Amino acid sequence: MSAKLAISKPKTGASGNTGSWRTFKPVVDMDKCNKCGNCYRFCPDGAIDTEFNIDYDFCKGCGICVEVCPKGAIIMVREDSA
């Protein structure tokens, strides 16, 4: 029997959306992206969808997506400069 991967959508918590305190945010370069889905699978907040859009209301800027991207298609950008 194989286990199914369950990825839930982000939800507003008791303190509101969780992305408001982020210093850096991930930005995807779709020209470099090979659509492997690592960012989607490994995002601890479920802030990346299957089309590789990032929901910045919930992204905390942890950078895990950058680390798991085999093509270097995601970079972290200072929040106030992008």
N, C-alpha and C positions, 0 to 999 in steps of 0.2 A: 504494500500500500504506500503510495507516495503522498507526502504532505503538500498542501497547497499554501502558497505564500499569500498572506492576507495583508494588504496595505490599506490603511484607513485614510480617509480624507481628514485634513486638519480641521479642528473645531475651535471656536472661540472659548477661551477658558474664563475662569472667574474674574481674572484681571484684564480681560479683553484679548485682543490679538497679540500674539507673542513676538512679532517681528519688530516692534517699535524701538527696542533698545539696541538693535544691531549697529555695529560700527562699519563693517565691511559687508558687501552683498555679492553673491555670485552672479556673473554674467556669462551667458552661453554664446559662443561663436558658432553659429549653425554651419558655417563653411567648413569648420574643422570637425564637427560632430559626426560620428559614425553611427549614431542612434543605437548604441549598445544597451542602453537602459540602466547602466550602473548608477548614475546619479538618481534616477527614479527609485531604484531598489534600495539604495543605501541611505537615502535622506531620512533622518530620524524623525522629522516633523511631517513627512508626507507633503512637503511644500512644492514638489516637482511633479508635474503630471506626465502622462505618456507621450505628449507632444513636446516635452522638455521646456515647458513654460514654468516659470517660478512664481509662486504666490508669495509676494514679499510681505503680505500681512502676517504670514506665519513663519517665514524663513528667519532663523536666528543668526545666520551668518557663520555657522560652525566650520564651514569649509570642507566637510567630508566629501561633498560632490566633486570638489577640485581634486582631492587626493585619489578618488576612485576612477577618475576619467582617464582612460588609456591614451587619448589623443591630445590631452592638454587643451580641450575646447572650452573649459570653464576657468575663468579667472576671478579673483576677488578684487572688487573695486571699492575704494573708500566711499561710504554712504553719501557724504555731502558733495562728492564730485561727479556723480553720474546722473 
